[in-house]
């Protein structure tokens, strides 16, 4: 599995990393703790999450 950071991270080390999982899922982890736990999302959950970020609906 290949983890990657957003191109918007600008080379910073304290970032969220994402990996595309089998069957279309998505993994998310803390780049400072790559051996630590990761969150996993189905493709539908990830799409909903990203859509909410784009319209800034996660603050309440």
C-alpha positions, 0 to 999 in steps of 0.5 A: 500500500502506498501512502501519500500526502497532499501536494498542498502539504508543501513538504511539511512533516506533520500531515495526514497521509492517505492510501487507496485501499483494495475495493475502493476504500481509503485509509487515513493516518498521521504522518508522524506515527506511520506505525500507529492506527489508521482510519478506514473509509468506504468509497462512499464515506470518503466521498461524503467526507470530502464533499463536506470539507469542500462546503465547510460543513464539519464545524457543527 
